[in-house]
Amino acid sequence: MMTSISQTAVPADVQAPPKTKTRNAALDRSRTFLTLVVLLHHAIIPYTHFGHTDPKSWIGFDMIVLATDSFFMAMFFFLSGLFVWPGLARKGPLDYLRDRLIRLGLPFVIGAFTIIPLAYYAIELRQHPDVSFVDFWWKTVTEGPWPSGPIWFLWVLLSFDVIASVLYKLSPTLLDPINRLSLRGHDQPALFFAAMLAVTAVFYIPGRVRFGPFSWFEFGPFSVQHGRVLLYATYFFFGAGIGVRYLDRGLLASDSELGKRSLAWTIPALVPYCLMWALIYVKREILGNPPRLPDWYEAIYGLFFAAFSVAIMFTILAYFLRFKQSGWSSLDPMQPAAYGMFLVHYPIVLWLSYWMFDFPIPGIAKGLIVFVLTVFLSWGATEALRRIPGARHVL
């Protein structure tokens, strides 16, 4: 049923790098690329075993969704964290949080009352064709459930910014150990990889064992996955530590070893990815797909998940550091609108999926059509919104 995608995790604002001489085009392009991954994820999930909200499906989309769901939200928190400490140093905690409240809090409130109900109305019509939007909206905001869709990312990221501001006030040097590790990572990226994998596994696996992969905290439009919130915090503060200082000299420097050996990271990514599929087979064919999986299963799957998540992030960053640092990229025209595309895409993708439901065409065709149309309609809508006076400060 279409309700199975109601809390699919997907991104939002990853704070853009400050306009200084240290601006890293590879990071800009990574952020825009991830925005497209978000749109792809939501466009194809109805045509997978995971989403199963359409009578048509394609196994290739299952392979993509397993990969995207395992890394892209964490990577967005990482990229956003990179520019927190410089922002706090430049503006001070209060002014920094005021700007973040406008950039994150305002879109969250507006989206929760407008974009999200409009998106989920498409799902409601599939189940109750006679309900009016006004009635559905009123029930959503008064009785619930009030799903947040992808904009849950906004309030969680704002919460991390608040925590970072308090920590900065207590000690601006608190994240210096991560920064020193990043500087060593310039020549030894495997060292940073190992440290990050160890820490993320420690913070992620217990939560997955305790809550499982599908448990969500929900209070009105505020929601987040119980088992992943500490994973996201870990990525955010690893990014913040790298960005404390010397961003152009550490792990993500344009001349770092990470970029020079981009292909070397594909194996550390592919191995745990394949092992996750092996465990999915064990769950379905050997364990009988029980509603509650054994703790040992969740712990092992959590380890493979954490390994793939860090490795695929390193793979993507290495690719953009090696091949997308200079010159023109097809991602560049979309870069200013990337955040806005994330904010407005969800109703577009759900309504396109709603309209495609009855078309007797293969699932792969449906998914690709929805994705392409979502990209261009989201891009066009964002550019139109950015013409509103003052909107560029948010979008």
Helices and strands as residue ranges (DSSP letters): G 2-5, H 25-44, G 45-47, H 59-69, H 72-81, H 84-91, H 93-100, I 101-105, H 106-113, H 115-127, H 133-142, G 149-151, H 152-170, H 176-185, H 189-211, E 216-219, E 222-225, G 226-228, H 229-242, H 257-260, G 262-265, H 266-281, I 282-286, H 295-323, G 332-337, H 338-356, H 363-385, G 391-393
